[in-house]
Amino acid sequence: MRKTALITGITGQDGSYLAELLLEKGYEVHGLIRRSSSFNTTRIDHLYQDPHDPHARFFLHYGDLTDGSRMVTLLDDIRPDEVYHLAAQSHVRVSFDEPEFTGDTTGLGTTRILEAIRMIGLQCRFYQASSSEMFGATPPPQSETTPFHPRSPYGAAKVYGYWMTRNYREAYGMFAVNGILFNHESPRRGETFVTRKIAAAAARIAAGKQETLYLGNLDAVRDWGYAKEYVEGMWRMLQQDEASDYVLATGVGTTVREFTQDCFESVGLDWRDHVAHDERYVRPAEVDALIGDASKARRELGWTATVQASELARLMTEAERRALLSSTSR
């Protein structure tokens, strides 16, 4: 019998890769999207199917994490076997400027979905997209047993969502898991996120379309992996016999400086000739180092990251270079 999945945040990087994976596995996939006056489905347009097609397995629904009643009616109508909750206000630096909105969507949004599942008595498996930002100031390596010390409104909101997921699992017996994913990137990453920003700038500078890249803290260490690999880990978490929480990471730390160097070297440039500091990109409270220990996922899920940061930097920069060539040849 075909499984049905609902993905919040389906228009994002992770949501688009996860939708592809689930469709390949034969699922019927439903996605939650926000109403907008402009198109916001670029990452999933290639998956679109006419809903009038009797063989269609991909459907989109309007909704918002701030509207709990919509979550109730939508979940009751779809009755999914699996719910992947990926949607959030996910930009860490922006969360300092919009802390209330971040808490309402990233934190309370999780509660609204969990409560909707409980209210309608839906027997499904629930995945909560937790974040390495929950660890914040706690020294690496960070695993499932590492104490949280968030250093941003985003990280704090994710901690709230994490514990609500744990509470609904323990109080109501729900199959609810937290996937604590360390930084995972791809050519589909949003353009305001630092890895995509660096890769795009390297390609544009090499093509003579940009002169300078402005960055904040070059010494921050992150554990960067490839998003397309990480959605496989999400799916595996919901296929286990018992619900549990898992860290997904490469286990290797890379500085922003090193990632920048790799991107610029891939187009034959010395990054030091093109990068300048901008204080506006420095967080009010910095997270120095996030490096994950994914040994539990390796042991119980059979999941291991294979793409490391240096390869990822080249992959993303080459994608930007190809996109530029494609746009200029039209």
N, C-alpha and C positions, 0 to 999 in steps of 0.2 A: 504493500500500500504506500502511495506517495506521501512523503512528509511535507508539511507546510511550515514555513518560517516567516517571521516578521522581523525586519531590520529597521531600527530607528537610526537616523544618520546615514541612510543609504546613499545619499548624494556625496558623501565625503570619501576620502581616500580609502579607509578601511571598508566602508559600506559597499563601495563599488567592487573591490576585490572579493569581498565575502559573497556578494550577490552572484558574481561569476562562478565562484567555487560551488555554491549551493545549486545553481542551475546545472552545472556540470554533473553534480551528484544526483540529479533528477528531482530536486525539490520544486515545489511551488513557492515562489518568493514574493512576499509583499513588503513594500517599503513605505516608510513615513517621510513625507516631505512637507516643508513649510510653504505656505502660499506666498508668492512674491510677484511683483509686477514685471520682473525680468526673469529670464530663464536661468535656473540654477541646477540643471540636471546634466551638465556636460559630461561628467564622468560615467554616467550610466545610459547615455543616449543610444549607445550601440547595443544595449540590451532590450530596448523598447520592443514591445509586442502589442499589436492591436488587441485591446481587451475584448473585442467582438470575435476574435479568432477562437474557435472552440478548443484549440490546442495551446492557447496562451498559458504560460506559467509564471509570468512576471507582471505584477500589478503595483501601482503607486496610489497612495492615499494622502490627502491633506490632513495635517494635524500639527499640534505644537505641544511641547513638553510642559508648558505652563497651563494647559487645559486638561485637567484630570477627567472631566466627564467625557471628553473625546476619546481618551485612552480606554475608558470602560466600554463605550459603544463599539469602538474599532476592534478591540480584542474579542469582544463577544461575537462580533460578526465574522471575523476571520477564523477564530478558534485555532491559533497556530500550535504546532507541536513544540516549536522552539522559538524563543524570543531573544534576539541579539540587540542589547541596548547600547548603541555606540554614540548616539547623539549627545552633544554637550556644547557649551561655550568653551572651546578647548584651547584657546590661545592664552598662554600663561601671562605674558606681559599685559595683554588687554584686560585680564582678570583684575589687575590692580586698579585699572581705570573704571571697571564695571563690576565691582565686587558683589553688589546686590543681585544684579541680573545673573551673574555667574552662579551664585548660590541657588537662585530660583530654578535655573535650568539644569545645571550640572549636578546639584545636590538634590533638591526637591523633585526634580524631574524623575529621578530614579524611584523615589518613594511613590509617586503617582502611578507609575507603571506597576510596581510591586503590589500596591494596594488594589489596583484595578484587577490584576490577576487573582488576588485573594477574594475580592468581592464577588466576582462572577464564577468562582470555583473552577477556574481553568486549570486543567492538568497539563502543564507544559514545563519545559526546561528553560531556565532564564540565565542569560549571560550578561554580567555587568562589566562594562569597560572601565576597569580601574586603571591607575596610572603610577608610574615610578615617581612622579612628582609628590606622591603621598609621603615618600621617605624624606625628601627635602634635605635637612641638615644632618640626618643620620649617616655616619660614614659607611662607605661601601666595603665589601660587596653586600648587596641587599637581597634578601630572600623572603619567603612567605612568613618567616618568624621575626623579621626585623621590625623594631618599633617605628611607628610613623612620627615624623616631625615636619609637617608641610611648611613651606616657606612662601606660599602665595594663596590668594583666595581660591584659585583653581585647585591647588593641591588640597586645601581644606575642604572644599566642596566634594572632591573625590573621596576623601576619607569618610565623609558623612555617607555618601552613596555606598561605599564599601561596607560600612557597619550596618546600614539598613538592609543590605543584601544578606549579610550574615544573620541579622536578627530575624528576617522573614524565613530563612532556612531553618533556624533553630526553633523559632516559635510556632511556625505553621507547617514544618516538614516539607517546604517547597524545595524542588531541585533548583537551587540558585547558586551560581558560582561567580567568583571574581577573577577575571583575567588581569593580572597586574603586568601590563605590558610596558617594557622600557621603550625608549624612543625608536620608532619604526617609520621609515621614510620611503619615498618612491617618487617617480616623475609625476604622480597624481597628488602629491602633497600641496597644500595651499600655498600660494605665492608669498604670503607674509611670514611663513615659518622659515627659520634661519637656514636650514639645509637647502630648501628649494630656492630661497633668495640668493644663496651663494652660487648654486649651480647655474641659475639663470643669468646672474651677473657675469660669471666666467665666460659663458657662451656669448653673451651680448658684447662684452668688452673685446673678446677675440674677433668678433664680427664688426667692430668699429661702431656699435650702436649705443655704447655706454662708456663712460670714462672712469667712474669711481664707484666702489662698493663701500657703503658705510655699515659698520658693525659695532656691537657693544663689547661684551666681555669675551675675549678670545681664549681665556684660560679655562673656561667652564668645560668640564669633562662629561661626556655623555656616552651611553651604550647604544650605538646606532645600528639597527638592523633593517631588513627589507620587508616592508608591509605585506607584500604578497605572500611571504612565508608565514607571517604571524597570524593571518586569518585562518590558516589551516590549524594552528594551535587552538584558536577560539572554538572551531568546530569540534575538535577532539575532546575538549573539556566537557562538552554536552553529550558526548557518546559514552562517558564512563558509567560504571554501575552505581557509584556514589558521588554526590556533589562535593567538590573540594575547590580550594583556591590555588591558583598557579601563577608563578612568575614566568614570563617569556622574555628572553634576553640573549645577547651573544656572549656576554661575560667579558667583553673587551671594551675598555674605555678609550675614547678619542677626544682630543680637545677640539674646540671650534677652529683654532688655528690650524691644526693638522687636517681637518676636513676641508678647510679653505685651500690649503696648499695642494691637496689631492685634486680638487676641482680645477684649479688653475693650471696645474701641471698637465692635466688631461687635454688641455687646449694649447699647450706649449708656452704658458706665461708664468712669470714669477709673481705670486700674489702680493708680495711686498710693494710692488710698483703700482698697485691699483686699489689697495684697501686703506680706508681711513676710519678713525674712531668717531663714534657719535654717542654722546652721553645719554641721549634719549632712549637708546636701546638697552640700557643697563637697568636691571630690575631693582626695585627698592630693597628687596631681600634676595640675595643670590643663593642659588643651589650650586655648590662647588663641584660635586662629583656624584654621578649616578651610574653604577655598574652592577648589573643583575647576576644573580646566581640562579640559573634555570635547571639545576640538577633534578629537582622534583619532576618538572615537565619532561625532561629527558628520560627519567626512570619510569614514570607512570603513563605518560602520553606517547612516548616514543618520538618526541618532537625535539629537533635541534636546528638552530639557526645555521645556515651555510654561507650567507652573504655577509661579509664584514664591511666595515665603514669605508675603507679605501676603495673597494670594488663598487660599493654603493655610490660613492662620490663620482666615480667615472661613469657609472650607469646613468645617473641623473643628469650629469653635464652633457653627455652625448645625446640624451633625449631632448634637452634644451637646444642643442646645436641643430639637431634634425628638424625640430619645430621651426627654428628660425629660417633654415634653408627652404622648408616647405612654404612658409609664409611669403618669402621673397620671390619664389618661383611662380606664384599665382598671377 
